[in-house]
Amino acid sequence: MRDAEAMEKTNYRDVKAEILRRITEGDWAPGALLPGEVELAEAFGVARATVNRAMRELTEEGLLERRRKAGTRVRPSPLRAARFAIPLVRAEVEATGAAYRYALLERGAGPAPDWLRARLGLLPGARVLHLACLHSADGAPYQVEDRWINLAALPEAEAADFSAVGPNEWLVRAVPFSEVEISFLATAADARIGGYLGLDPGEPVFTAERTTWWEGKAITHVRLYFARGHRMTTRY
């Protein structure tokens, strides 16, 4: 009975913390082969599934390397992955203490342009909704959202009213996502984007490009152009 009670009290977080402690304190050096899951389960007094989950998370965090039939080793050099949240731009602006304002600049539905069909893997004739929006902070331009929504995946978007609520917020409520690709790049402001952000044509503009999918189906592709001086920070 006591052993069973002890197993109930020891969860995968405890096992994960103990494995991490042994790695950081040098009990298991870089490159060292760890004991098998069965052996660790007996040593920790937990189920094998508990050990498996702890080791799986440490592998995903870049500290362990697991290979079938070769066992689990401490990575000689830990992999670090930067994580980026997909924030609501309203929350992002208000978090700075500024007053947020939104405006719909452009709207149109029709066949997807060739470059977008290639980017999203859409069939010829696929229809998309194109939206351009301006997000402001204390009355100054903060971000231009240039977005395309795949109407085959989200047909209700065509009838949605984006005059008061931006597509960023609407999409978060309307559909989940299972895969995201994000790129960051410097682009040259053209007359259209420069006019919205108060930039000279050709001036470098910090740009984030993001595509989201749900279960293999492309949902939306967006380019976010930020005002002069924008900074993005992440930790890992």
C-alpha positions in Angstrom: 0.0 0.0 0.0 2.8 2.4 0.9 4.6 1.8 -2.4 1.3 2.5 -4.3 0.8 5.7 -2.4 4.4 6.8 -3.1 3.8 6.1 -6.8 0.7 8.3 -6.8 2.6 11.1 -5.2 5.5 11.0 -7.6 4.4 12.5 -11.0 6.2 13.0 -14.2 7.2 16.5 -13.2 9.1 15.1 -10.2 10.8 12.5 -12.4 11.7 15.2 -15.0 13.1 17.5 -12.3 15.3 14.7 -10.9 16.6 13.7 -14.3 17.4 17.3 -15.0 19.1 17.7 -11.7 21.4 14.7 -12.4 22.3 16.1 -15.8 23.0 19.6 -14.5 25.0 18.4 -11.6 27.1 16.1 -13.8 25.8 12.7 -12.6 25.0 12.1 -16.3 27.6 13.9 -18.4 27.1 15.1 -22.0 26.9 12.0 -24.2 26.2 9.7 -21.3 23.7 6.8 -21.9 20.8 6.9 -19.5 19.3 3.8 -17.9 16.3 2.3 -19.7 12.8 3.4 -18.9 12.0 0.2 -17.0 15.1 0.6 -14.8 14.3 4.2 -14.1 10.7 3.4 -13.3 11.8 0.9 -10.7 14.4 3.4 -9.3 11.9 6.2 -9.0 9.0 4.0 -7.9 6.7 5.1 -10.7 5.0 3.6 -13.8 7.1 3.4 -17.0 4.6 5.7 -18.7 5.5 8.4 -16.2 9.2 8.1 -17.0 8.4 8.1 -20.7 6.6 11.4 -20.5 9.4 13.0 -18.5 12.0 11.9 -20.9 9.9 12.8 -23.9 9.6 16.4 -22.6 13.3 16.7 -21.9 13.9 15.4 -25.5 11.6 18.0 -26.9 13.4 20.7 -24.9 16.7 19.6 -26.5 18.4 18.1 -23.4 18.1 14.4 -24.4 18.5 12.5 -27.6 16.4 9.4 -28.1 17.1 6.8 -30.7 15.3 3.5 -31.3 17.4 0.5 -30.2 20.2 2.9 -29.2 18.7 4.3 -26.0 18.6 7.8 -24.6 21.7 10.0 -24.2 22.4 13.4 -22.8 23.0 15.7 -25.7 26.6 16.9 -25.9 25.3 20.3 -26.8 21.7 21.1 -25.8 19.3 22.3 -28.5 17.5 25.5 -27.7 14.3 26.4 -29.4 13.0 30.0 -29.4 9.2 30.1 -28.9 7.0 32.8 -30.4 3.5 33.4 -29.2 0.8 34.6 -31.6 -0.6 37.5 -29.7 -3.7 39.5 -30.3 -2.4 42.8 -31.6 -4.9 44.6 -29.4 -3.4 43.0 -26.3 0.1 43.7 -27.5 -0.6 47.4 -27.9 -2.5 47.7 -24.6 0.3 45.9 -22.8 2.5 48.9 -23.5 0.0 51.2 -21.9 -1.1 52.7 -25.2 -4.7 53.2 -26.4 -5.5 50.7 -29.2 -7.4 51.6 -32.4 -8.3 49.5 -35.4 -9.3 50.4 -39.0 -10.2 48.2 -42.0 -8.4 49.7 -45.0 -9.1 47.2 -47.8 -11.4 44.2 -48.4 -12.0 42.0 -51.4 -12.8 38.4 -52.3 -11.8 36.5 -55.5 -9.5 34.0 -57.0 -6.2 33.5 -55.2 -3.2 35.0 -57.0 -0.7 32.5 -58.4 2.0 33.2 -55.7 -0.5 32.6 -52.9 -1.8 29.4 -54.5 1.8 28.1 -54.7 2.4 29.2 -51.1 -0.7 27.6 -49.6 -1.0 24.6 -52.0 -4.4 25.8 -53.3 -6.2 24.5 -56.4 -6.6 26.6 -59.5 -9.7 28.8 -59.0 -9.5 28.7 -55.2 -11.2 31.8 -53.7 -9.6 33.8 -50.9 -10.6 36.9 -48.9 -8.0 39.7 -48.8 -8.0 42.2 -46.0 -5.7 45.0 -45.1 -6.0 46.6 -41.7 -4.2 49.3 -39.7 -3.6 48.8 -36.0 -2.6 52.0 -34.1 -1.2 52.8 -30.7 -2.1 56.2 -29.2 -3.1 57.4 -32.6 0.2 56.5 -34.3 0.5 53.6 -36.9 1.7 50.5 -35.1 1.1 47.6 -37.6 -0.4 47.0 -41.1 -2.0 43.5 -41.3 -2.1 42.3 -44.9 -4.0 39.0 -44.7 -5.4 36.3 -47.0 -8.0 33.8 -45.8 -8.7 30.5 -47.7 -12.4 30.5 -48.2 -12.5 26.8 -49.0 -11.3 26.2 -45.4 -13.2 29.0 -43.8 -16.2 30.1 -46.0 -17.9 32.0 -43.2 -15.1 34.6 -43.3 -16.6 36.0 -46.5 -19.7 37.2 -44.7 -17.9 38.3 -41.5 -18.0 41.9 -40.5 -14.4 43.1 -40.1 -15.2 46.8 -39.8 -15.0 46.8 -36.0 -13.0 43.6 -35.1 -9.9 42.7 -36.9 -9.3 39.3 -38.6 -6.5 38.6 -36.1 -9.1 38.5 -33.2 -11.8 36.9 -35.4 -9.6 34.0 -36.5 -8.5 33.2 -32.9 -12.2 32.7 -32.0 -13.3 31.0 -35.3 -10.7 28.2 -35.8 -7.8 26.6 -34.1 -4.5 25.9 -35.8 -2.3 22.8 -35.8 0.8 24.1 -37.6 2.3 27.5 -38.0 5.2 28.8 -40.0 6.7 32.2 -39.1 9.4 34.2 -41.0 11.0 37.5 -40.1 12.5 39.7 -42.8 13.3 43.2 -43.8 11.3 44.5 -46.8 11.3 47.8 -48.6 8.2 49.8 -48.1 6.2 50.3 -51.3 4.0 53.4 -51.7 1.0 51.6 -50.4 2.5 50.2 -47.1 4.7 53.3 -46.7 1.6 55.5 -46.9 -0.2 53.6 -44.2 2.8 53.5 -41.8 4.3 57.0 -42.6 7.4 55.6 -44.2 9.2 56.7 -47.3 9.0 54.4 -50.3 12.0 52.0 -50.2 12.5 52.5 -46.5 13.3 49.2 -44.7 10.4 47.9 -42.7 10.4 45.1 -40.2 8.0 42.4 -41.5 6.7 39.2 -40.0 5.2 36.6 -42.4 3.0 33.9 -40.9 1.0 31.0 -42.4 -1.3 28.7 -40.4 -2.8 25.3 -41.1 -5.5 23.2 -39.5 -5.0 19.4 -40.0 -3.2 19.9 -43.3 -5.5 22.5 -44.7 -4.2 26.1 -45.2 -6.2 28.6 -43.2 -4.6 32.0 -43.6 -1.4 33.8 -44.7 -0.5 37.2 -43.4 2.2 39.8 -43.6 2.5 42.1 -40.7 4.4 45.3 -41.4 5.5 47.3 -38.3 6.1 51.0 -37.8 9.7 52.3 -37.7 11.6 51.3 -34.6 9.6 48.1 -33.8 11.4 45.5 -31.7 10.6 41.8 -31.1 12.1 39.9 -28.3 12.0 36.2 -27.3 13.6 34.0 -24.7 14.6 30.3 -24.6 
